[in-house]
Amino acid sequence: MSTLTRQTLTHLDWLEAEAIHILREVAGQCSNPVLLFSGGKDSICMLRLAEKAFRPGRFPFPLMHIDTGHNYREVIDFRDKRAAELGERLIVRSVEDSMARGTVVLKTPDESRNKHQSVTLLEAIEEFGFNACIGGARRDEEKARAKERIMSFRDEFGQWDPKNQRPELWNLYNARSHKGENIRAFPISNWTELDVWQYIEREQLELPSIYFAHVRPVVRKNGLLQPVTDVTPAKPGDVVENVQVRFRTVGDITCTAPVESDADTVAKILLETATTTITERGATRMDDQTSDASMEQRKKEGYF
């Protein structure tokens, strides 16, 4: 794209064009890709980008979600509804299936299943022979994700080596891999949380209701709000409060916390996002608080 052309585009136009280019590169270079779709805001944006890249034809890949079995019902219902509206194939594989096979063993019954998604993902990649997984991860979310290339190479064991990555110069991407290896592609890697919400506003994208302010029972723990649910019940001594909250990100109930908010529209969320000083995962993810290297270690083991 020439400098003149780039200057005539808005910031969102440029991000959209880059993401569409990456999606088409994956479709062109990889024989059997899959688009990871959880029903969360980033993957919702990914669906719109795929529509713009490939419609009126069908997507050149199915959709897939790795479900821990402990995801928010509102998000799972939205996931199924959106896939049906698009008429695209949705593959769901569950950590519970891996537990039944014995490939995932929890240390305790209440251990978070979130990190074990890596095992189920690798099993699904082997089952279907996928050689590229397209995800909605962004560099601004977390330090380890900031290190990762847009085309992230994974070896035959699904592992990522941050010291062994391919150069990406002048928007030229290498998605080729040998049998058994695969690529994780991140078309919106350069987007920020604010970019995502601005794109949602511009494209008028529908979202699961939990992204907007609502009253929910929570317990305050370690500076975060832990939702009180059947999966995460209040423990003796916990003080349960009914607080108006919204979710900045969605995932496994055991490790995804809401934030206090009265933002019940996209416009209000945009204002909050523009003025916050805490990163999305820093404000919401209990599983990243064990150490600064938590995410990087999980990614080395095959995580998204």
Disulfide bonds with the S-S distance in Angstrom:
none
